[in-house]
């Protein structure tokens, strides 16, 4: 369910070099999932300068993710 939404968000930021949208398979990357304490799927982290600044659990609409990212870009 989240895949098409993440693709929409990635397309929105396609031309911006300072924004990267990354999907990680937690089954294949269990160490990373443990490091970020992922307990529910989907979990979406918003990172800035290598630090997690927000976490959203469950599927959100694309505009929710875009709003979070835009807020960080404006700050």
N, C-alpha and C positions, 0 to 999 in steps of 0.2 A: 504493500500500500504506500509506503513512504518513497519508494524508488522514483515514481514519476514526479513527485513533489520536489525531491532533491534535484532531479534533472531540471525542473523549472527554475529553481533557485540558482543552480549553476549557470544556466543560460542567461539569467538576469545579470549575473556578474561576469559573464564571459570575457568582456573586454578589460576588466580591472585586474591588473597584475597583483594588487595587494590583497585580493580575496581568493582563497582556495576552498573549494567544496570537495570534501573527501569522504568516501564511504568505506567503512572497514567491516569486514566479515569477522564478527566476534568468535565464531566457531574456529576459524582458522588462525585467529590472533588472540588466544585466550590470555596470554600474559598482559597484553595491552588492555583488554577488557577488565582484567583484575586490577591493574594499576589505576584505572579510571573508575573502579567500583561499579561497573555496569551490571545491574541486576534485572533490568527490564529491557525488552526489545520492542520498539526502537527507543534508543536514547540518543539524543543529539546534543553534542557539546558545541559551544561557541567559544573559540579560542582567540586570544589576542596576545601577541608577543610571547607565544609559547605557553601561556597560562590559560587555564579554563576560567572563563568569566561568567558563563551561564550554562545551565543544563536543562534540557526539556525532555520529559519522558512522555512517550505516546506520540501519535501522529498529530501534527499541527497543519494548518493550512500554510501554503507557501508564503503568503504575506506576513505571517507571524515570524518566520525565519528571516525574511527580508527586512522587516522592521527592526529586529534585534541587530542584524549586521549593519544596517544603515545607522543605527544609533551609535554603534562603536566607531564607524567611519567618521561621523560628525564630531565625536568627542576629541 
